[in-house]
Amino acid sequence: MTTGALFPSAASAAKPDPVQKSLNTLVVDDRIPSASASVVDREGRTRQYTAGVGDLKTGAKVPNDGQVRAASNTKAFTAVVALQLVAEKKLALDAPVDTYLP
């Protein structure tokens, strides 16, 4: 476990970053070995976040450019987004796919 990922510096301790806080919660409370996220702000700047360990055997930190095998997990995320679009009247579940794709 890297201390920098779980324990913010004194300067940032006053207002914890919500993304980092969420990743830390996944690692500590939900007992997930690691978590990472990339966020791009309105100005196009990318910020990398990590928590936990990237390798359980060695204790190596989570790489900022690490790859995650999402596998079937992406189906649930896709379904949520599709249903949100249906609720916003931007997608019809019974419409042919070529209505939305070229």
Secondary structure, DSSP 8 states (H G I E B T S, - for coil): --HHHHS--HHHHSS--HHHHHHHHHHHTS--SEEEEEEE-TTS-EEEEEEEBS-TTT--B--TT-----TTHHHHHHHHHHHHHHHTTS--TTS-GGGT--
